Amino acid sequence: MFLGNDGRAAMGLRGDAAIVGYTEMPSTKRPTGPLLFSLEHWALLAAAALADAGLSATDVDGICTTYLQESQIFAPSTVIEYLGITANFAEMVDLGGASAAAMVWRAAAAIELGLCNAVLCVIPGTPMSPASEKRPPDFGDMLYFGASSNRYGSPQAEFEIPYGNLGQNGPYGQVATLYAATYGYDERAMAKISVDQRVNANHTPGAIFHDTPITIDDVVNSPVIAAPLHMLEIVMPVMGGAAVVVTNTDLARRSRNRPVWVKGFGERVPYKTPTYARELLQTPMIKAAASAFSMAGLAPADMDVVSIYDCYTITALLSLEDAGFCDKGKGLQFVAQHDLTFRGDFPMNTAGGQLGYGQAGTAGGMHHVCDAARQIMGRSGATQVADCNRAFVSGNGGILSEQTTLVLEGD
């Protein structure tokens, strides 16, 4: 039990479910081999995550998935049939970049309820299924309209898109502009978020920017894409994909890795389009983070690393503030005063984050789960943080419209 946002006792996790294996594909600008259907990609990621955990497909009795290119409906059962397993828990999560963290807490809850023993949480990367002249690729609204829907009858198609409110860059630029008008703005401090995470990426094999360091001057001199945001403050779309395995206590003890226990979570989805946000600078992270920390019985100061969703620097900044790592409106000072690299006093996104590792579509959110799990397992190589036992993970979908959180802890 923990205290909910209204102060009343609410049900929470016991912390008896753990991430025991993961896989994350290297980021590439284009496919490096034959194009796979997303269903095939799903199966390969699942097999790699199970192998990493030292478990078998016969241990799996639950799945969490996002959309599939090959199946617009009944996606979970399509995956189950393809894998040849029988599931007691099957969930499709559609929360954009918040989907990964949302998958993990749903899997943990299902396990603690006794519904299943092991859940695969898998997100193939940017869809590039085989295509031909007879069957051209269909990227749909996802590519052309971002978080908005241009389908007949949707509110966005009627009231938003005709007036130019679409995609991600413009709205996030508007949020950053509002932040600047409200609290002031230091573009060099904001740029430092990209720079510190690039240092982490420079030490992470598989990162799209593994071999490319940057400076604050590089960031502020890069082209302005959506004022005040520069090109190097915005994620690089890449090919990739990621997955984790969440299990019960018995299977966690059998795994070859240190279990990463899911101690707390939070989720908040107040709107889809930022037009309808009551207060853009008071993001859903406020309640999502408070829920996770309260459930875990821990505080922001107890975290050894943080893995903050960073599609844009402004996203990371607002998340740091609203999760309670610094005071509201003081995020730029906090960033300027702390070293966010893996060797610093506030290790953040130690594998580079999406700004440094790359954003493989919705799988970009799973990058943050993998980064935190890897640190707690002690498997981060050159970027390993000493004595790392606790991590905070955030996910973000749309334009700050869907946010999920996790508090993770090792034995």
RAJO-V82377 format. One line per field, one symbol per residue. ss: DSSP state (A for helix, B for strand, O for the rest). phi: phi as a letter, one per 20 degrees, with the letter a starting at -180 (. if undefined). A space follows every 50 residues. Layout:
ss: ???
phi: ???
This chain:
ss: OBBOOOOOBBOOOOOOOBBBBBBBOOOBOOOOOOOOOAAAAAAAAAAAAA AAAOOOAAAOOBBBBOOBOOBOOOAAAAAAAAAOOOOOBBBBOOOAAAAA AAAAAAAAAAAAOOOOOBBBBBBBOOOOOOOOOOOOOOOAAAAAAOOOOO OOOOAAAAAAAAAOOOOOAAAAAAAAAAAAAAAOOOAAAAAAAAAAAAAA AAOOOOOOOOOOOOOAAAAAAOOBBBOOBBAAABOOBOBOBBBBBBBOAA AAAAOOOOOBBBBBBBBBOOOOOAAAOOOOOOOOAAAAAAAAAAAAOOOA AAOOBBBOOOOBAAAAAAAAAAOOOOOOOOAAAAAAAOOOOOOOOOOBOO OOAAAAAOBOAAAAAAAAAAAAAAAAAOOOAAAOOOOOOBBBBBBBBOOO OBBBBBBBBBO
phi: .beffenefcfbfendccfcbbbbffecfbgdbgfdffffggffffffff fffmddffeecbbccdfcfebfclfgfffgfffmdddebbcddcclfeff fffffffffffffnfbdbcedccffgfcfgbbffcffdemfgeeclfede fgnfgffeddffdnebmdggffffffffgffednbcffffffgfffffgf ffdcgnffdgdcfcdffgffefgfebgeeegedcfefcerqbbcddcfff fffefedffdfeebbbbbceadefgdffbfedfgfgeffgffffffmccg fefebccdgcfbfffffffgffenfbffndffffffeceeffdeebfclf eomffdeodemffgffgfffgffffffmcelfdfefleccbdcccbdmdl dcccbcddbeg
